Amino acid sequence: MPSSTPYLILLQVIFVLSWSSGFIGARLGTEDAGAINLLFWRFLLVCICLLPFVLHRLRVLSWAQIRYNAVIGFLAQFAYLVSVYVAIRGGLPAGIAAIICALQPLITASMSSRGHGERSGRQEWLGLVLGFAGVSVVILGEYRLSTARLELWLYALPLIAAVTLSIATLYQRRQSVMETNHSKDGLLTPLFLQSTATLVLLTATGLPLGLIEVPASTQAWVAVAWLTLFSTFIAYLSLWMLLTKLTATRVSALVYLEPPVTLLWAALMFGDAIHWTTYLGIAVVAAGIAIARNPRSSASPAKCAQ
């Protein structure tokens, strides 16, 4: 497998674009299909595509593996994505949702700061405070300068998503410390199990509420294909390939490029306005991330499903 500089640069570009594409795909599809419905068809397609590749592995799975991946699927896919997609369906710009979700690494670092020393704990909490300040600037600017008047609770949904993803990350780390080896089951089998758990939860949520139906618009099906190919398969494959070439810390740093990329992408594709307060907020969030990051960090990056 090539390891030249141009190859690594291309791989990192693909990684950032594919992980940013989840917010764009959500904006593209939720308008016609709805949040739960769009996610249902996305994960149904993901499971169908993965099944032939993992069928031989399903016969030897333990209940511990199923339980572990079900918990990750609930936290990092179902709870995370439903929160983000409902917010975007309600009118929250994709770029703003991406900025709020960018607090996840700071929330994770702050939640896990105990036991790392007083000084590092202070750094992470200071970084989190700055991160919240930056996001507040973005939200206040969007709320006052935007022509659309959104309900404030829509801004809270991506924050809830960031918290659930942080809990999933800490749970994943705890299992690794306990040497359960669930994180060493390869790429496709965990993705299939987590996607299946998500699909079951979406079905249990959507069917009783009458939210699941066959999308009638071409745009919705384009979004389903978009989210399946780019935001799932290419995103996870690029993550896996990068982790074989770069350190986990360097890969996790690329996640911070998602908000500005999503902002510019949404502006070009949907005409979303970018206010000066958004740039200021991103700068403050970046400062918080810079303060929170320190040489002791060696944990693997959070795998944010988009």
Rosetta silent file (secondary structure, phi, psi, omega in degrees, C-alpha in Angstrom):
SEQUENCE: MPSSTPYLILLQVIFVLSWSSGFIGARLGTEDAGAINLLFWRFLLVCICLLPFVLHRLRVLSWAQIRYNAVIGFLAQFAYLVSVYVAIRGGLPAGIAAIICALQPLITASMSSRGHGERSGRQEWLGLVLGFAGVSVVILGEYRLSTARLELWLYALPLIAAVTLSIATLYQRRQSVMETNHSKDGLLTPLFLQSTATLVLLTATGLPLGLIEVPASTQAWVAVAWLTLFSTFIAYLSLWMLLTKLTATRVSALVYLEPPVTLLWAALMFGDAIHWTTYLGIAVVAAGIAIARNPRSSASPAKCAQ
SCORE:     score description
SCORE:     0.000 S_00000001
   1 L     0.000  131.053 -176.666    0.000    0.000    0.000 S_00000001
   2 L   -62.369  148.051  179.175    1.512    3.381   -0.958 S_00000001
   3 L  -134.453   20.651 -178.899    2.766    5.615    1.829 S_00000001
   4 L   -71.279  164.202 -179.199    4.077    8.616   -0.110 S_00000001
   5 H   -60.355  -46.280  178.075    3.266   12.171    0.898 S_00000001
   6 H   -59.406  -37.482  179.156    0.798   12.817   -1.977 S_00000001
   7 H   -64.349  -44.376 -179.531   -1.056    9.601   -1.080 S_00000001
   8 H   -65.595  -38.537  178.451   -1.313   10.594    2.600 S_00000001
   9 H   -64.061  -45.023  179.008   -2.497   14.086    1.687 S_00000001
  10 H   -62.051  -41.521 -179.383   -5.162   12.650   -0.628 S_00000001
  11 H   -64.603  -38.892  178.896   -6.257   10.183    2.052 S_00000001
  12 H   -69.302  -36.823  176.782   -6.588   12.974    4.628 S_00000001
  13 H   -64.050  -44.504  178.467   -8.616   15.100    2.192 S_00000001
  14 H   -61.549  -41.287  179.700  -10.941   12.151    1.530 S_00000001
  15 H   -59.908  -50.826 -177.249  -11.268   11.581    5.284 S_00000001
  16 H   -64.404  -42.987 -178.892  -12.257   15.189    6.051 S_00000001
  17 H   -66.917  -42.345 -177.258  -14.657   15.429    3.109 S_00000001
  18 H   -68.129  -38.347  178.892  -16.337   12.083    3.792 S_00000001
  19 H   -74.701  -29.329  174.922  -16.870   12.801    7.497 S_00000001
  20 H   -73.574  -26.326 -175.304  -18.132   16.303    6.711 S_00000001
  21 H   -63.674  -19.609  179.778  -20.499   14.868    4.100 S_00000001
  22 H   -63.015  -41.188  178.510  -22.771   13.491    6.828 S_00000001
  23 H   -67.120  -38.527  179.547  -24.023   16.954    7.758 S_00000001
  24 H   -68.131  -43.114  178.140  -24.526   17.811    4.081 S_00000001
  25 H   -62.569  -35.848  177.234  -26.351   14.554    3.398 S_00000001
  26 H   -63.770  -43.237  178.605  -28.614   15.198    6.376 S_00000001
  27 H   -65.065  -37.343 -177.424  -29.515   18.618    4.997 S_00000001
  28 H   -68.151  -37.811 -171.067  -30.076   17.111    1.556 S_00000001
  29 H  -102.393  -27.777 -173.820  -32.414   14.323    2.670 S_00000001
  30 H   -69.881  -24.685 -178.665  -34.286   15.315    5.822 S_00000001
  31 H   -61.479  -40.020 -178.134  -36.321   18.017    4.104 S_00000001
  32 H   -96.980  -33.521 -172.585  -38.216   15.437    2.016 S_00000001
  33 H  -100.851  -22.349 -173.627  -37.788   12.209    3.989 S_00000001
  34 L    86.126  157.456 -172.861  -37.658   13.317    7.635 S_00000001
  35 H   -67.408  -55.729 -177.695  -34.907   12.525   10.118 S_00000001
  36 H   -62.954  -43.217 -178.375  -35.952    9.079   11.391 S_00000001
  37 H   -63.587  -44.784  179.180  -37.093    7.920    7.956 S_00000001
  38 H   -61.372  -44.931  179.340  -33.874    9.007    6.250 S_00000001
  39 H   -65.563  -37.464  178.737  -31.761    7.271    8.877 S_00000001
  40 H   -59.184  -50.753 -178.068  -33.877    4.107    8.653 S_00000001
  41 H   -69.185  -32.761  175.856  -33.308    3.695    4.915 S_00000001
  42 H   -61.598  -51.828 -174.785  -29.651    4.625    5.256 S_00000001
  43 H   -75.772  -24.910  171.784  -28.931    1.952    7.848 S_00000001
  44 H   -63.845  -44.337  178.805  -31.103   -0.620    6.111 S_00000001
  45 H   -66.327  -40.208  177.677  -28.958   -0.157    3.007 S_00000001
  46 H   -59.525  -47.098 -178.408  -25.748   -0.253    5.078 S_00000001
  47 H   -64.726  -40.857  178.807  -26.770   -3.551    6.716 S_00000001
  48 H   -63.261  -41.655 -179.411  -27.772   -5.120    3.391 S_00000001
  49 H   -67.789  -35.238 -176.014  -24.433   -4.145    1.813 S_00000001
  50 H   -83.181  -26.801 -172.212  -22.387   -5.454    4.757 S_00000001
  51 H   -52.773  -46.558 -179.077  -24.257   -8.713    5.379 S_00000001
  52 H   -61.043  -27.207 -176.420  -22.509  -10.826    2.665 S_00000001
  53 H   -85.350  -19.259 -175.417  -19.082   -9.819    4.036 S_00000001
  54 H  -117.087   -0.235 -174.526  -19.788  -10.579    7.699 S_00000001
  55 H   -56.801  -40.186 -178.301  -22.192  -13.535    7.483 S_00000001
  56 H   -68.362  -24.183 -179.093  -19.452  -16.070    8.280 S_00000001
  57 H   -83.118  -24.687 -174.953  -18.460  -14.070   11.387 S_00000001
  58 H   -65.831  -25.135 -176.945  -21.962  -13.852   12.827 S_00000001
  59 L   -71.955  -20.695 -175.485  -21.979  -17.565   13.675 S_00000001
  60 L  -112.587   13.863 -179.488  -19.130  -17.211   16.173 S_00000001
  61 L   -72.818  144.725  174.202  -20.152  -13.984   17.899 S_00000001
  62 L   -96.461  161.289  176.871  -20.407  -13.926   21.663 S_00000001
  63 H   -63.887  -29.940  178.025  -23.141  -12.125   23.602 S_00000001
  64 H   -64.520  -41.617  177.685  -20.434   -9.858   25.018 S_00000001
  65 H   -64.991  -42.766  179.803  -19.512   -8.694   21.493 S_00000001
  66 H   -63.754  -44.527 -179.157  -23.157   -8.148   20.583 S_00000001
  67 H   -63.689  -45.045  179.995  -23.840   -6.228   23.806 S_00000001
  68 H   -58.568  -49.932 -177.404  -20.730   -4.059   23.416 S_00000001
  69 H   -70.929  -28.048  176.198  -21.536   -3.088   19.819 S_00000001
  70 H   -66.625  -40.646  177.940  -25.201   -2.530   20.652 S_00000001
  71 H   -64.075  -45.671  178.326  -24.209    0.016   23.319 S_00000001
  72 H   -62.351  -42.114  179.412  -21.838    1.765   20.888 S_00000001
  73 H   -61.659  -41.150  179.148  -24.525    1.711   18.201 S_00000001
  74 H   -64.333  -47.091 -174.734  -27.082    3.281   20.533 S_00000001
  75 H   -77.345  -49.806 -170.069  -24.778    6.050   21.757 S_00000001
  76 H   -88.690  -15.285  178.688  -22.561    6.827   18.754 S_00000001
  77 H  -118.175  -61.999 -175.335  -25.068    6.257   15.960 S_00000001
  78 H   -62.351  -61.124 -175.932  -28.713    6.250   17.058 S_00000001
  79 H   -64.132  -42.141 -179.009  -28.653    8.938   19.781 S_00000001
  80 H   -64.058  -53.961 -173.298  -25.971   11.007   18.052 S_00000001
  81 H   -70.853  -39.431  178.643  -27.433   10.963   14.554 S_00000001
  82 H   -60.519  -42.455  179.090  -31.090   11.342   15.525 S_00000001
  83 H   -61.122  -46.770 -178.378  -30.200   14.446   17.563 S_00000001
  84 H   -67.485  -44.540 -175.692  -28.213   15.997   14.700 S_00000001
  85 H   -68.132  -38.403  177.795  -30.687   15.064   11.961 S_00000001
  86 H   -64.050  -39.813  178.655  -33.725   16.335   13.885 S_00000001
  87 H   -63.250  -45.774 -179.723  -31.918   19.648   14.448 S_00000001
  88 H   -67.331  -38.692  176.469  -31.037   19.986   10.771 S_00000001
  89 H   -61.869  -31.956  179.402  -34.573   18.937    9.775 S_00000001
  90 L   -78.412   -4.299  176.339  -35.833   21.725   12.040 S_00000001
  91 L   113.873   -2.750  178.964  -33.819   24.285   10.097 S_00000001
  92 L   -68.297  127.001  179.846  -30.481   24.435   11.928 S_00000001
  93 L   -58.278  142.950 -177.565  -27.742   25.062    9.319 S_00000001
  94 H   -58.716  -39.768 -179.554  -25.469   22.071    8.737 S_00000001
  95 H   -65.830  -37.249  177.862  -22.352   24.122    9.432 S_00000001
  96 H   -67.181  -41.006  176.687  -23.688   25.343   12.786 S_00000001
  97 H   -60.323  -40.361  179.883  -24.537   21.775   13.769 S_00000001
  98 H   -64.951  -38.656  179.616  -20.978   20.740   12.856 S_00000001
  99 H   -65.018  -43.974 -179.840  -19.482   23.507   15.011 S_00000001
 100 H   -65.729  -41.533  178.290  -21.531   22.494   18.064 S_00000001
 101 H   -64.634  -22.924  179.980  -20.664   18.823   17.543 S_00000001
 102 L   -66.625  -10.324  175.325  -16.992   19.847   17.433 S_00000001
 103 L   -72.346  -13.413 -173.931  -17.186   20.255   21.221 S_00000001
 104 H   -53.814  -47.920  179.035  -17.205   16.457   21.539 S_00000001
 105 H   -61.382  -35.331  178.560  -13.421   15.991   21.940 S_00000001
 106 H   -68.540  -40.901  178.036  -13.361   18.732   24.595 S_00000001
 107 H   -64.175  -42.791  178.618  -16.291   17.173   26.454 S_00000001
 108 H   -61.473  -45.821 -179.163  -14.611   13.768   26.304 S_00000001
 109 H   -62.529  -40.309 -179.098  -11.299   15.162   27.573 S_00000001
 110 H   -70.088  -38.283  179.637  -13.023   16.960   30.446 S_00000001
 111 H   -68.641  -24.740 -177.696  -15.084   13.915   31.428 S_00000001
 112 L  -107.044   13.767 -174.461  -11.941   11.776   31.518 S_00000001
 113 L   -73.562  -18.998  179.469   -9.625   14.341   33.170 S_00000001
 114 L   -64.116  135.480  178.504   -9.799   12.689   36.589 S_00000001
 115 L    90.082   -3.258 -179.574   -6.642   10.797   37.382 S_00000001
 116 L  -101.709    5.481  179.863   -4.512   12.708   34.885 S_00000001
 117 L   102.905  150.143 -175.301   -3.201   15.284   37.340 S_00000001
 118 H   -64.479  -41.264 -175.319   -4.473   18.633   38.555 S_00000001
 119 H   -67.107  -46.958 -179.334   -2.714   20.707   35.907 S_00000001
 120 H   -65.581  -34.830  177.493   -3.909   18.702   32.917 S_00000001
 121 H   -62.587  -41.598  177.820   -7.420   18.633   34.379 S_00000001
 122 H   -63.167  -40.740  179.534   -7.426   22.434   34.604 S_00000001
 123 H   -59.997  -44.296 -175.987   -6.251   22.674   30.991 S_00000001
 124 H   -69.502  -38.847  178.169   -9.057   20.470   29.728 S_00000001
 125 H   -69.455  -36.537  175.480  -11.752   22.303   31.702 S_00000001
 126 H   -64.391  -41.900  177.285  -10.391   25.666   30.517 S_00000001
 127 H   -61.252  -39.995  179.220  -10.453   24.344   26.956 S_00000001
 128 H   -65.863  -42.046  178.564  -14.066   23.201   27.420 S_00000001
 129 H   -61.336  -43.718  177.366  -15.097   26.603   28.807 S_00000001
 130 H   -64.302  -39.161  178.365  -13.496   28.337   25.814 S_00000001
 131 H   -61.259  -45.454  177.662  -15.156   25.849   23.491 S_00000001
 132 H   -64.097  -36.787  178.273  -18.583   26.587   24.967 S_00000001
 133 H   -63.689  -43.247  178.861  -17.841   30.314   24.744 S_00000001
 134 H   -63.527  -43.528  178.508  -16.985   29.968   21.050 S_00000001
 135 H   -65.019  -37.433  177.745  -20.112   27.954   20.322 S_00000001
 136 H   -61.675  -39.575  177.096  -22.181   30.521   22.257 S_00000001
 137 H   -61.735  -43.537  179.117  -20.803   33.256   20.016 S_00000001
 138 H   -62.347  -46.768 -177.385  -21.796   31.240   16.956 S_00000001
 139 H   -65.362  -45.531 -179.620  -25.305   30.542   18.279 S_00000001
 140 H   -63.280  -40.618  178.298  -25.967   34.123   19.393 S_00000001
 141 H   -64.824  -42.767  178.810  -24.721   35.454   16.071 S_00000001
 142 H   -64.814  -39.822 -176.654  -26.851   32.990   14.125 S_00000001
 143 H   -69.467  -35.047 -175.526  -29.884   33.744   16.275 S_00000001
 144 H   -91.406  -34.838 -173.856  -29.595   37.524   15.930 S_00000001
 145 H   -93.970  -21.226 -178.791  -28.213   37.928   12.407 S_00000001
 146 L   -75.096  146.522  177.577  -30.080   35.165   10.593 S_00000001
 147 L   -74.776  -24.819  178.498  -33.352   35.990    8.887 S_00000001
 148 L   -86.986  137.456  179.086  -34.805   32.669   10.065 S_00000001
 149 L  -104.349  106.083 -177.977  -35.947   32.464   13.680 S_00000001
 150 L   -97.694  152.005  174.224  -35.232   29.005   15.050 S_00000001
 151 L   -67.648  140.700 -176.629  -36.318   27.558   18.367 S_00000001
 152 H   -63.274  -28.702 -177.818  -33.459   27.588   20.868 S_00000001
 153 H   -65.377  -22.157  177.721  -33.907   23.893   21.657 S_00000001
 154 H   -64.728  -32.429  178.028  -32.715   23.048   18.141 S_00000001
 155 H   -71.108  -23.988 -178.825  -29.267   24.369   19.097 S_00000001
 156 H   -77.373  -24.813 -175.894  -29.214   22.042   22.101 S_00000001
 157 H   -61.934  -46.334  176.503  -29.677   18.884   20.042 S_00000001
 158 H   -62.897  -29.235  176.413  -26.134   18.818   18.526 S_00000001
 159 H   -67.366  -41.841  175.011  -24.800   19.407   22.042 S_00000001
 160 H   -60.157  -40.109  177.977  -26.736   16.363   23.250 S_00000001
 161 H   -61.064  -42.624  179.603  -25.228   14.476   20.307 S_00000001
 162 H   -63.807  -37.709  179.373  -21.730   15.525   21.366 S_00000001
 163 H   -67.284  -44.564 -179.398  -22.366   14.329   24.924 S_00000001
 164 H   -64.776  -36.001  178.084  -23.677   10.912   23.804 S_00000001
 165 H   -69.647  -34.102  175.859  -20.670   10.467   21.513 S_00000001
 166 H   -64.072  -42.484  177.841  -18.363   11.383   24.399 S_00000001
 167 H   -62.782  -40.757  177.755  -19.999    8.731   26.573 S_00000001
 168 H   -62.532  -40.577  179.773  -19.555    6.206   23.749 S_00000001
 169 H   -64.059  -44.498  179.327  -15.878    7.137   23.448 S_00000001
 170 H   -66.042  -38.105  176.993  -15.283    6.712   27.178 S_00000001
 171 H   -63.280  -41.650  178.939  -17.144    3.398   27.159 S_00000001
 172 H   -63.415  -42.243  178.767  -14.980    2.223   24.264 S_00000001
 173 H   -65.381  -40.181 -179.314  -11.801    3.230   26.101 S_00000001
 174 H   -62.489  -41.379  178.584  -12.969    1.497   29.281 S_00000001
 175 H   -65.137  -35.241  177.772  -13.547   -1.733   27.384 S_00000001
 176 H   -67.008  -41.029  178.524  -10.061   -1.455   25.873 S_00000001
 177 H   -63.482  -36.204  179.626   -8.529   -0.956   29.326 S_00000001
 178 L   -77.975    0.704  176.905  -10.408   -4.022   30.537 S_00000001
 179 L    57.588   43.752  176.499   -8.813   -5.931   27.627 S_00000001
 180 L   -80.289  -16.929  177.324  -12.120   -7.175   26.270 S_00000001
 181 L    65.872   15.152  178.880  -10.658   -6.937   22.737 S_00000001
 182 H   -66.777  -25.253 -179.386  -14.002   -5.816   21.312 S_00000001
 183 H   -82.868    2.102 -178.285  -12.187   -3.033   19.452 S_00000001
 184 H  -112.339   25.161 -178.243  -10.003   -5.619   17.689 S_00000001
 185 L   -90.623   15.364 -177.450  -12.784   -7.360   15.779 S_00000001
 186 L    89.391 -162.419 -176.218  -11.831   -5.694   12.509 S_00000001
 187 L  -105.763  -47.601 -170.514  -13.809   -3.005   10.710 S_00000001
 188 H   -73.143  -41.859 -177.322  -16.825   -4.547    8.994 S_00000001
 189 H   -63.711  -49.444  176.238  -18.221   -6.751   11.772 S_00000001
 190 H   -59.864  -40.281  179.578  -18.443   -3.988   14.428 S_00000001
 191 H   -62.645  -39.830  178.336  -19.871   -1.597   11.826 S_00000001
 192 H   -65.607  -46.106 -178.279  -22.517   -4.175   10.882 S_00000001
 193 H   -64.525  -42.910  179.497  -23.454   -4.904   14.498 S_00000001
 194 H   -67.468  -38.547  178.561  -23.644   -1.231   15.427 S_00000001
 195 H   -69.119  -36.087  177.568  -25.645   -0.419   12.301 S_00000001
 196 H   -65.464  -43.648  177.132  -28.019   -3.312   12.974 S_00000001
 197 H   -60.120  -41.691  178.354  -28.592   -2.091   16.534 S_00000001
 198 H   -63.884  -42.605  179.765  -29.266    1.385   15.160 S_00000001
 199 H   -62.255  -41.659  178.191  -31.668    0.006   12.556 S_00000001
 200 H   -62.413  -44.030 -179.971  -33.608   -1.900   15.234 S_00000001
 201 H   -66.002  -39.559  177.865  -33.870    1.243   17.390 S_00000001
 202 H   -64.643  -39.752  178.503  -34.972    3.353   14.420 S_00000001
 203 H   -65.000  -45.439 -179.463  -37.621    0.772   13.545 S_00000001
 204 H   -64.662  -29.387  178.882  -38.873    0.610   17.136 S_00000001
 205 H   -84.036  -45.389 -171.786  -39.055    4.408   17.228 S_00000001
 206 H   -77.776  -38.521 -176.496  -40.350    5.155   13.754 S_00000001
 207 L   -63.918  -49.660  179.768  -42.993    2.502   13.157 S_00000001
 208 L   -60.764  -29.582 -177.946  -45.233    3.278   16.178 S_00000001
 209 L   -91.366   -0.406  179.938  -45.071    6.984   15.335 S_00000001
 210 L    68.109   30.831 -175.724  -45.773    6.412   11.638 S_00000001
 211 L   -94.749  -11.415 -176.554  -42.480    8.029   10.624 S_00000001
 212 L  -101.749  122.698  177.600  -41.174    5.276    8.358 S_00000001
 213 L  -154.520  164.199  179.597  -42.317    5.222    4.751 S_00000001
 214 L   -74.171  120.131 -179.866  -40.827    4.785    1.304 S_00000001
 215 L   -58.551  139.428 -177.131  -39.416    8.185    0.243 S_00000001
 216 L   -95.665  -19.021 -174.406  -41.199    9.582   -2.788 S_00000001
 217 L   -97.422  148.092  176.079  -38.585   12.103   -3.933 S_00000001
 218 H   -64.401  -36.610 -178.887  -35.437   11.451   -5.929 S_00000001
 219 H   -60.755  -37.776  179.218  -33.534   13.851   -3.686 S_00000001
 220 H   -65.505  -41.441  179.047  -34.247   11.693   -0.643 S_00000001
 221 H   -70.218  -34.012  173.496  -32.895    8.568   -2.345 S_00000001
 222 H   -61.297  -40.627  178.784  -29.832   10.501   -3.500 S_00000001
 223 H   -65.517  -39.969  178.021  -29.296   11.448    0.147 S_00000001
 224 H   -61.053  -47.382  178.843  -29.658    7.801    1.249 S_00000001
 225 H   -64.345  -41.154  178.587  -27.049    6.709   -1.306 S_00000001
 226 H   -57.662  -51.204 -176.986  -24.845    9.696   -0.384 S_00000001
 227 H   -67.733  -33.090  179.770  -24.941    8.888    3.332 S_00000001
 228 H   -72.336  -49.587 -175.577  -24.354    5.188    2.759 S_00000001
 229 H   -74.154  -57.233 -172.902  -21.433    5.511    0.344 S_00000001
 230 H   -80.274  -50.603 -171.288  -19.619    8.649    1.479 S_00000001
 231 H   -81.264  -13.533  177.668  -20.621    9.161    5.115 S_00000001
 232 H  -111.449  -69.845 -171.277  -20.462    5.490    6.088 S_00000001
 233 H   -68.952  -51.313 -179.640  -18.265    3.298    3.899 S_00000001
 234 H   -67.564  -37.567  179.527  -15.718    5.817    2.595 S_00000001
 235 H   -61.769  -50.039 -177.497  -15.624    7.623    5.961 S_00000001
 236 H   -71.687  -36.240  178.386  -14.899    4.488    7.985 S_00000001
 237 H   -65.656  -42.966  179.034  -12.531    3.012    5.392 S_00000001
 238 H   -65.146  -37.531  176.143  -10.507    6.242    5.224 S_00000001
 239 H   -61.214  -48.304 -179.603  -10.372    6.351    9.043 S_00000001
 240 H   -60.868  -42.563 -179.347   -9.111    2.764    9.190 S_00000001
 241 H   -67.760  -39.221  179.355   -6.492    3.394    6.487 S_00000001
 242 H   -65.804  -37.608 -179.406   -5.259    6.586    8.150 S_00000001
 243 H   -67.518  -17.083  174.650   -4.856    4.826   11.497 S_00000001
 244 L   -85.868  -12.065 -176.828   -2.456    2.390    9.797 S_00000001
 245 L  -112.752  -31.502 -174.986   -0.353    5.303    8.538 S_00000001
 246 L  -125.077  164.857  176.496   -0.584    8.034   11.187 S_00000001
 247 L   -71.740  158.137  179.681   -0.827    8.237   14.964 S_00000001
 248 H   -61.090  -35.381 -179.800   -4.266    8.416   16.557 S_00000001
 249 H   -64.635  -42.691  179.862   -3.546   11.960   17.760 S_00000001
 250 H   -67.046  -37.732  178.746   -2.771   13.183   14.230 S_00000001
 251 H   -67.549  -42.950 -179.389   -5.890   11.534   12.843 S_00000001
 252 H   -63.237  -29.405  178.955   -8.096   13.008   15.585 S_00000001
 253 H   -64.311  -28.657 -179.491   -6.748   16.473   14.739 S_00000001
 254 H   -67.372  -25.718 -179.884   -8.277   16.156   11.260 S_00000001
 255 H   -60.945  -29.156 -177.891  -11.753   15.973   12.828 S_00000001
 256 H   -71.246  -10.179  176.276  -11.404   19.643   13.783 S_00000001
 257 H   -83.272  -11.830 -177.176  -11.431   20.545   10.088 S_00000001
 258 H   -59.112  -48.472 -177.048  -15.015   19.300    9.739 S_00000001
 259 H   -58.273  -51.717 -179.963  -16.804   22.497   10.908 S_00000001
 260 H   -64.722  -36.118  177.658  -15.118   24.960    8.503 S_00000001
 261 H   -64.318  -43.836  179.259  -15.335   22.470    5.621 S_00000001
 262 H   -64.378  -40.523  177.998  -19.032   21.856    6.338 S_00000001
 263 H   -58.406  -50.830 -178.571  -19.691   25.601    6.583 S_00000001
 264 H   -65.945  -39.954 -179.997  -18.119   26.319    3.202 S_00000001
 265 H   -62.455  -46.952 -179.590  -19.723   23.254    1.616 S_00000001
 266 H   -66.406  -34.567  178.324  -23.205   24.197    2.847 S_00000001
 267 H   -65.325  -41.713 -179.129  -22.689   27.800    1.725 S_00000001
 268 H   -73.705  -37.742 -173.294  -21.756   26.688   -1.790 S_00000001
 269 H   -86.672  -36.881 -175.365  -24.391   23.940   -2.083 S_00000001
 270 H  -117.319   -5.114 -179.210  -27.368   25.444   -0.259 S_00000001
 271 L    77.009   20.769  178.640  -26.529   29.139   -0.091 S_00000001
 272 L   -63.229  135.959  179.213  -26.260   29.168    3.726 S_00000001
 273 L   -78.330  143.097  175.012  -25.025   32.511    5.027 S_00000001
 274 L  -114.796  112.360 -176.924  -21.820   32.636    7.071 S_00000001
 275 L   -86.211  159.904 -179.059  -21.856   35.507    9.578 S_00000001
 276 H   -62.680  -29.540  178.631  -18.769   37.197   11.015 S_00000001
 277 H   -66.337  -27.310  177.768  -19.711   35.833   14.430 S_00000001
 278 H   -66.399  -44.903  177.771  -19.304   32.309   13.042 S_00000001
 279 H   -61.972  -42.826  179.448  -15.678   32.966   12.124 S_00000001
 280 H   -62.887  -43.833  179.599  -15.058   34.497   15.554 S_00000001
 281 H   -62.644  -40.937  177.898  -16.687   31.524   17.286 S_00000001
 282 H   -61.425  -40.147  179.380  -14.604   29.023   15.313 S_00000001
 283 H   -63.443  -40.664  179.247  -11.452   30.889   16.354 S_00000001
 284 H   -68.383  -41.894  176.949  -12.446   30.718   20.036 S_00000001
 285 H   -61.173  -42.670  179.297  -13.311   27.015   19.774 S_00000001
 286 H   -61.289  -38.236  177.257   -9.944   26.395   18.082 S_00000001
 287 H   -64.254  -40.925  177.513   -8.205   28.170   20.968 S_00000001
 288 H   -62.583  -41.246  178.699  -10.026   25.941   23.440 S_00000001
 289 H   -64.419  -42.021 -179.628   -8.980   22.833   21.528 S_00000001
 290 H   -62.740  -38.507  179.763   -5.360   24.018   21.416 S_00000001
 291 H   -71.403  -40.160 -176.610   -5.321   24.560   25.190 S_00000001
 292 H   -70.331  -32.484 -179.172   -7.019   21.240   25.961 S_00000001
 293 L   -73.837  138.458  179.313   -4.659   19.222   23.770 S_00000001
 294 L  -150.746  164.233 -173.712   -1.399   18.259   25.462 S_00000001
 295 L   -59.250  -22.295 -176.075    1.484   15.814   24.931 S_00000001
 296 L   -73.614  -14.890 -174.127    0.075   13.211   27.316 S_00000001
 297 L   -66.112  123.432  179.461   -2.869   12.503   25.002 S_00000001
 298 L  -138.007    6.844 -177.801   -2.570    9.031   23.546 S_00000001
 299 L   -74.813  153.753  179.125   -6.148    7.876   23.324 S_00000001
 300 L   -70.821  153.025 -177.669   -7.630    6.806   20.032 S_00000001
 301 L   -70.848  150.512  176.724   -9.845    9.315   18.238 S_00000001
 302 L   -68.287  136.762 -179.925  -13.553    9.215   18.678 S_00000001
 303 L   -95.465   93.273 -174.743  -15.250    7.537   15.749 S_00000001
 304 L   -86.481  113.711  174.911  -18.072    9.942   15.003 S_00000001
 305 L   -74.870  131.658  175.953  -20.655    8.481   12.780 S_00000001
 306 L  -113.291    0.000    0.000  -22.161   11.077   10.481 S_00000001
